Amino acid sequence: MLQIRNSYNNILKKYQDLGKGNVRLTQSTLLLVQPINAATDTYKFPVLETDNAIAPQPEEIRLNMNDEFISYDIGYYVMCNMDKADVDAGRFFLTYAPMELHHSFTGILGAWLGKLAISVNNIQRVEKWDLKRHNIIPRTQFQNTSAGIPAATQPSLKYEADGMFPMQPMLVFSGAKKNDITLNLVAAISATAGGDWTTGATAITFEARKLALLFRGLLAQNAAKFQGA
């Protein structure tokens, strides 16, 4: 909490120095998502709500063109559909390849072998950010009741911290600027065919389908129109 308070004070002072001390700062999130594509090792993540060159995914939280977003934490995950019979039944954010579910999850082992680059108005702000720092293998993992365990278990993930990493210096996305996020993997990965997790008499199928970048920080409402300052 102290880090968040310090970030808030520092950001507010910068806006005050620009004569924009009345800017509204609120804690917020950007969630950027792209489907896994076995034909490529490079992914582009659009930031703005108005960027339709790559169609928005239903889970995404993009930035309004009138706002700025100052990120102090970044997370990276593989997203799974829960129950292939109904792909919208739920989502699970993975920080590791759960091979205990099914051998097909070896196909996403390489999701954490690569790097991230972020530029704003063609100025490189983040370069060669390694994805391995987001690879967390939890102490508890998926366990079926079929193995003789009285109750099924799932990974002990704490999304406040697991898969997240602080950004220093902080990164500013702006609705009035060109924001470019590129993720390069060492090699292409494949979406999984699925793995069953049995909870009592019910089998839930997990399918790794998407890559997700999660930014946490402060949203500066209606700040983008002041970019000439």
C-alpha positions as CSV (number, residue, x, y, z in Angstrom):
1,M,0.0,0.0,0.0
2,L,2.9,2.4,0.7
3,Q,4.2,1.8,-2.8
4,I,0.7,2.7,-4.3
5,R,0.5,5.8,-2.1
6,N,4.0,6.9,-3.2
7,S,3.1,6.3,-6.8
8,Y,0.0,8.4,-6.4
9,N,1.9,11.3,-4.8
10,N,4.6,11.2,-7.5
11,I,2.1,11.1,-10.4
12,L,-0.1,13.8,-8.9
13,K,2.9,16.1,-8.5
14,K,3.8,15.6,-12.2
15,Y,0.3,16.7,-13.3
16,Q,0.5,19.6,-10.9
17,D,3.8,20.7,-12.4
18,L,2.0,20.7,-15.8
19,G,-0.7,22.9,-14.3
20,K,-3.2,20.0,-14.3
21,G,-3.5,19.4,-10.6
22,N,-7.3,18.8,-10.8
23,V,-6.8,15.6,-12.8
24,R,-8.8,12.7,-11.4
25,L,-6.6,9.7,-10.5
26,T,-8.2,6.4,-9.6
27,Q,-6.7,2.9,-9.2
28,S,-7.6,0.9,-12.3
29,T,-6.6,-1.9,-14.7
30,L,-5.9,-2.6,-18.3
31,L,-6.4,-6.2,-19.5
32,L,-5.1,-6.9,-23.0
33,V,-5.8,-10.3,-24.6
34,Q,-4.8,-12.1,-27.8
35,P,-5.7,-15.7,-28.9
36,I,-2.8,-18.2,-29.1
37,N,-1.8,-18.7,-32.7
38,A,0.4,-21.7,-33.6
39,A,1.4,-20.0,-36.8
40,T,3.3,-17.1,-35.2
41,D,5.8,-16.3,-32.4
42,T,4.9,-12.6,-32.3
43,Y,1.8,-11.0,-30.8
44,K,0.5,-7.4,-30.9
45,F,-1.7,-6.1,-28.1
46,P,-3.8,-3.0,-29.0
47,V,-4.3,-0.7,-26.0
48,L,-7.1,1.7,-27.1
49,E,-10.8,1.0,-27.2
50,T,-10.8,2.7,-30.7
51,D,-8.2,0.4,-32.1
52,N,-10.2,-2.1,-34.1
53,A,-7.4,-3.3,-36.4
54,I,-7.3,-6.3,-34.1
55,A,-10.8,-7.1,-32.8
56,P,-11.2,-6.7,-29.1
57,Q,-11.6,-9.9,-27.0
58,P,-14.6,-10.1,-24.7
59,E,-12.4,-10.1,-21.6
60,E,-10.4,-7.0,-22.5
61,I,-10.3,-3.7,-20.6
62,R,-8.8,-1.2,-23.0
63,L,-8.0,2.5,-22.5
64,N,-10.4,5.3,-23.5
65,M,-8.8,7.7,-26.0
66,N,-9.5,10.6,-23.6
67,D,-7.5,9.1,-20.7
68,E,-4.0,8.2,-19.6
69,F,-3.0,5.1,-17.7
70,I,0.1,5.0,-15.5
71,S,1.1,1.4,-14.8
72,Y,3.2,0.4,-11.8
73,D,2.6,-3.4,-12.1
74,I,2.4,-5.8,-15.0
75,G,1.1,-9.3,-15.1
76,Y,1.3,-12.0,-17.8
77,Y,-0.9,-15.1,-18.0
78,V,-2.2,-17.9,-20.2
79,M,-6.0,-17.9,-20.2
80,C,-8.0,-21.1,-20.2
81,N,-11.6,-21.7,-21.1
82,M,-13.3,-23.8,-18.5
83,D,-15.6,-26.4,-20.1
84,K,-15.2,-26.7,-23.8
85,A,-18.9,-27.3,-24.2
86,D,-19.4,-23.7,-23.2
87,V,-16.4,-21.6,-23.8
88,D,-17.9,-18.6,-22.0
89,A,-18.6,-20.6,-18.8
90,G,-15.4,-19.2,-17.2
91,R,-11.8,-18.2,-17.4
92,F,-8.8,-19.4,-15.5
93,F,-5.5,-17.3,-15.5
94,L,-2.5,-19.6,-15.4
95,T,1.0,-18.7,-14.4
96,Y,2.4,-22.1,-15.4
97,A,1.7,-25.1,-17.7
98,P,-0.5,-27.5,-15.7
99,M,0.8,-30.7,-17.1
100,E,-0.8,-32.6,-14.2
101,L,-4.1,-32.0,-16.1
102,H,-3.1,-33.3,-19.4
103,H,0.1,-33.9,-21.4
104,S,-1.2,-31.4,-24.1
105,F,-0.3,-28.6,-21.8
106,T,3.4,-29.1,-22.7
107,G,2.3,-27.1,-25.8
108,I,2.3,-23.9,-23.7
109,L,5.5,-24.4,-21.8
110,G,7.1,-21.8,-24.2
111,A,4.6,-19.1,-23.3
112,W,7.1,-17.9,-20.7
113,L,10.1,-18.0,-22.9
114,G,10.3,-14.7,-24.7
115,K,10.4,-11.0,-24.2
116,L,8.1,-8.0,-24.2
117,A,8.6,-4.6,-25.8
118,I,6.5,-1.4,-25.3
119,S,6.9,1.9,-27.1
120,V,4.8,5.1,-26.9
121,N,4.9,7.5,-29.8
122,N,7.8,5.3,-31.3
123,I,9.9,5.9,-28.2
124,Q,11.0,2.6,-26.6
125,R,9.8,2.6,-23.0
126,V,10.2,-1.1,-22.2
127,E,12.7,-3.4,-24.0
128,K,13.7,-7.0,-23.6
129,W,11.4,-7.5,-20.6
130,D,11.7,-11.3,-20.0
131,L,8.5,-13.2,-19.6
132,K,10.1,-15.8,-17.3
133,R,9.7,-13.5,-14.3
134,H,5.9,-14.1,-14.6
135,N,6.3,-17.9,-14.5
136,I,5.0,-19.0,-11.1
137,I,4.6,-22.7,-10.3
138,P,2.3,-22.8,-7.2
139,R,2.8,-25.0,-4.2
140,T,-0.5,-26.7,-4.8
141,Q,-1.7,-27.8,-8.3
142,F,-4.7,-29.4,-9.9
143,Q,-5.6,-32.7,-8.3
144,N,-8.5,-34.9,-9.4
145,T,-10.8,-36.6,-6.9
146,S,-10.4,-39.6,-9.1
147,A,-6.9,-40.1,-7.6
148,G,-8.4,-41.0,-4.3
149,I,-8.2,-37.6,-2.7
150,P,-11.4,-36.8,-0.9
151,A,-11.7,-33.3,-2.4
152,A,-10.4,-31.9,-5.7
153,T,-7.8,-29.1,-5.4
154,Q,-6.7,-26.3,-7.7
155,P,-3.5,-24.1,-7.9
156,S,-2.9,-21.9,-4.9
157,L,-2.6,-18.7,-6.9
158,K,-2.9,-15.2,-5.4
159,Y,-3.6,-12.9,-8.2
160,E,-2.7,-9.8,-6.2
161,A,0.9,-10.9,-6.6
162,D,1.4,-14.2,-8.5
163,G,2.3,-13.5,-12.2
164,M,2.6,-9.8,-11.4
165,F,5.8,-7.8,-11.4
166,P,6.4,-4.1,-10.5
167,M,7.4,-1.6,-13.2
168,Q,10.1,0.9,-12.4
169,P,10.1,3.5,-13.8
170,M,6.4,3.6,-14.2
171,L,4.9,3.4,-17.8
172,V,2.4,5.9,-19.2
173,F,-0.1,4.9,-21.9
174,S,-2.0,7.7,-23.5
175,G,-5.2,7.8,-25.5
176,A,-3.6,10.6,-27.5
177,K,-0.5,8.7,-28.5
178,K,0.5,5.6,-30.4
179,N,0.9,2.8,-27.9
180,D,2.7,-0.3,-29.3
181,I,3.0,-3.6,-27.3
182,T,4.8,-6.5,-28.9
183,L,5.4,-9.9,-27.4
184,N,8.0,-12.1,-29.0
185,L,8.3,-15.8,-28.0
186,V,11.3,-17.9,-28.6
187,A,9.1,-20.2,-30.7
188,A,5.4,-20.5,-31.6
189,I,3.2,-22.3,-29.1
190,S,-0.1,-24.2,-29.6
191,A,-3.4,-23.9,-27.9
192,T,-4.1,-27.0,-25.9
193,A,-6.6,-29.6,-26.9
194,G,-7.9,-29.8,-23.3
195,G,-7.4,-31.5,-20.0
196,D,-10.1,-32.8,-17.7
197,W,-10.3,-31.8,-14.0
198,T,-12.7,-34.0,-12.1
199,T,-14.5,-32.5,-9.1
200,G,-16.6,-35.3,-7.8
201,A,-18.9,-36.5,-10.5
202,T,-18.3,-33.5,-12.7
203,A,-15.5,-33.2,-15.3
204,I,-14.4,-29.7,-16.2
205,T,-12.3,-29.3,-19.3
206,F,-9.6,-26.7,-19.4
207,E,-8.3,-25.4,-22.8
208,A,-5.5,-22.9,-23.0
209,R,-6.6,-20.5,-25.6
210,K,-5.3,-16.9,-25.0
211,L,-2.4,-14.8,-23.8
212,A,-3.2,-12.0,-21.4
213,L,-1.3,-8.9,-20.2
214,L,-2.6,-7.3,-17.1
215,F,-1.5,-3.7,-16.1
216,R,-2.4,-2.3,-12.7
217,G,-1.9,1.4,-12.0
218,L,-3.6,4.8,-11.9
219,L,-6.1,6.0,-14.5
220,A,-5.9,9.7,-15.2
221,Q,-9.4,10.6,-16.5
222,N,-9.6,13.1,-19.3
223,A,-5.8,13.7,-19.2
224,A,-5.0,12.7,-22.7
225,K,-6.3,15.9,-24.2
226,F,-3.5,17.8,-22.4
227,Q,-0.8,16.0,-24.4
228,G,0.4,19.2,-25.8
229,A,1.5,20.4,-22.4
